[in-house]
Amino acid sequence: MFTHNLDPIIFSFGIISIRWYSLAYVFGILVGWWYGKKLISNKSLLFKEKFNLKHFDDLITYLVVSIIIGGRIGYVVFYNIQYYLNNPIDIFKIWEGGMSFHGALIGIIIGTYLFSIRRKIEALFLLDVIACVSPIGIFFGRIANFINGELVGKVSLVPWSVIFPTIDLMPRHPSQLYEAVLEGLVLFIILNIIFLKKKYEIGTCSYLFLIYYGIFRIISESFREPDIQLGYIFNLASMGSILSFLMVLSGLTMFYIIKKR
């Protein structure tokens, strides 16, 4: 059993504070950008006529904006709509926290398609590369969630349980670390093994990301406390589980469409 005493702030300069969560976003994007270019170089013989590395550099700007806008809107709509209807100005206070993975995912898909139309590039190939590098950012993000002592797990007496004093004094599942392993490490390994195969069908990693992330998130949600303002929807499942189930359905639909082409 471990008592959480980690400081979410790395260091401060007067009123300016550098937080682990912000660093996780920056580090995830930078490492993802670097690794994405490596993946594209690896597939250059197959896709050289459609894509070059400079396009991926330009795409990063689209993705950063898409993640911020999509993640924020997703949180507002999916997790706290009533509060923000009553306090609309707070929608813009991103520094106070409140981002949604599923909202960011929708933002990434829209941003990537807009970029692909403008540059006349195969959108599915871009989404495949993004799918392969996204687990990097997810991994660091979930580690940052653990450091922040947020998104805590359910009460448990397992030997590796963690007490989060800012929440209560009950030992809990470190569900953030479960998510880091499943949605980050395991998903990264699965997708990259498939993507790096000699015979690769465009779109495969995109639908597999939706399916596997959705499954892993549903598993992790079973160990995690639901959002306090929502609880369980219809007393059945958390919002994260419902949105992840829709991801699985979307991935299966995408699989069917691609195989029928």
N, C-alpha and C positions, 0 to 999 in steps of 0.2 A: 504494500500500500504506500502511496506517495501523496504528500500534501503539496498542492500546487502553490508555489511562491514565486513564479516567474514574472518579471516586470515586462509589460507590453511595450514600454518605451525603451529604446536603445540608449539614447542620450538626448539632452535638451540644451538649447541655447536661448535663454530667456523664455519668451512665450512660444518659441518654435520647438516642437518635439518631433523626433524621428522615431517612428514606430515600426515594430517587426512586421505588422500587417502591410504597411505601405511598401516596405522593403521587399516583401514576398511578391507583391504585384510587379514591382520593377524588375526584380531578379528573374521571376518567371517569364516575363515578356522578353527580356534580353537573352536568356538561355534558350527560350523557345525560338527566337529569331535566328540565333546562331545555329541551332540544331536543324531548324527548318531548311536553311540554306544547304546544310550537309545532305539532307534527304533529297532535295531537288537535284543537287549535283550527282547523287548516286543514280537518279532516274533520268539523267540528262539525255542518254542515248534514246530513250523512249519518247521523251517529251520536249526535246530541245527545240523543235520547230514551233512549239506553242508557248514556250515559257523561257524566261531568263532570270538570273538572280536579282537583277535590279527591280524586277516587278515585285519580288517578295519584299524587298526593302520598302517599296512604296505601299505595299499592302499593310505593313505594320501600323502605319498611321490610321488607316481605316479601322483596323482591329482595335486599337487602343480606344478610339472614339466610340466604336460599337460596344465594347465591353462596358465602358462607363455609362453610356446612355441606356443600353439594354439592361445592364445589371441593376441600375437605379429604378428604371420604370418597372422592371420585373418585381423588385422588392415592394414598391408602392402598390402595384396592382394585386400581386399574389399574396402578400403577407400583412399588409397594414392599410388597406384601402380606406377604411372608415376614418382612421386618424388623419390621413393626408387629405381627405375630402374636407375635413374640418380645419386643417392647418396646411393649406396648399403651398404656402411659402417655404415650408420645411422640406418640400420635395427637393429643393436645390441645395439643402445643407448636407451634402455628401460627406463632409468631414465628420459629421456626427455618427456615421456608420449607416448600414442598411443597403446591402447589395445582394442580388439574387443570381445564383449560378444559371438557373434556367432562363432568366431574363437576358443574361449576358450571352448565353448560347443563341437565343433568337436574334440578338443584336449582331453577333458574329456571322450568322448565316445570311442575314439581310445585307450587312456590310460587304461580305465577300461576293455576293451576287451582284451588287451594284458595281463593285470594283471590276469584276469579270466582264460585265457588260461594257463598261467604259474602255477596258483594255483589250477586249475581245479574246479572253483567255478562258479555257475550260474551267468552269466554276467547281465542278466535282473534284478535279485534281487539286485545286487550292484547298478545298474542304478536307480532302484526304490528308494533306500535309498538316493542316491545322489540327485535325483529329489526332495525328501522331505526336504532335508537340504539346497539345493542351494538357495532358496528364502531368507535365513538368510543372506548369503553373498551379494546377490543382493540388499537387503534392505540397508545394511550398505554402499555398494558401491554407491548407488544412493544418499544417504545422503551426502557422501563425495563429489560427483559431485556437489551437491548444495553448499556445503561449499567452494569448489574450484571456484564456479561461472562459471562453464563450462556446455556444452550441454544445453544451455539455451532455453527457450520456445519462442513462437511467441509473438509479440507485442499484448497486451491485456489491457483492462481497468477494468477487474474484480477487486472487492475489495481486493482480496488477491494477486494481482499482485506484482511483485518484480522488482526493478530497479537494474541492474548489472552494476555499473559504469565502470568496466573494459571492458565492451562490448560497451555500449552507455548509454544514459539517458532515454531510452524508457521503460515504464512498461511492463513486460512480464509475461507470464504464468510460474509458478515455476514447469516446466515439470519434473524436476528431482524428486520432491516430489510426483507427480502423479505416476511416475514409482516406487518409493519406496513403495507406498501404494498398487498399483495393482500387480506389478511383485514381490514384497516382501511380504507384509503382507497378502493380499487377497490370493495370490497363495499358500503361506505357509499353511493357514487355510484349503483351499480346499483339497490340496494333503494329508495333515496329517489326516484329518477326514476320507478320503477314505482308506489310508494305515492302519490305526488303527482298521478298521472293522475286525470282527472275520473271515468272509469269504472274503479273498483277493486273487485275481488272479495276479500272477507274471507278470509284464510288464505294469500293469494298470497305475501306477503313471508315468512311463516313457513316455507313449504316451500322457497322460493327461498334463504332463509338457510341451511337445512340442506344444500341441494345445492351452492350456490356456496362456502360456507365449507369444506365437505368437500373439494371439488375443489382449492381454493386451498391448503388445509392439506396435502393429499397432495403437491402440487407443491412446496411449501416444505420438506416433510419429506425430499424427495429431495436437498436441499442441506444437511441438518442431521444432525449426529451423533446416533445413537440414544442413549437413556438408558443410562448406563453399567451400571446394575444389571440391565437387561433385554436390551440389544443388539437384534438383529433376531429377532422371533418366528418360530420355525421357519426361521430364516435367510432369511426372505423380506421382511418389512416391519417397520417400527417400530410400537410400540403406538399412537402418534399417527396413523399412516397407517391402521391397522386400524379404530380408533374413528371416524376421519373417513370411511372407506368406509361404515361402518354409518350415519353421518349422511346420506350421499348416498342410500343405500337407503331410509332413513326419509323423506327429503324426496320421493323419487319415489313412495313408497307414499302419502304424504299428498297429493301432487298428484293421483294416481289417484282417491283417495277423494273429494276435493273436486270434481273434475270429474264424478264419477258422481252427485253429489247432485242 
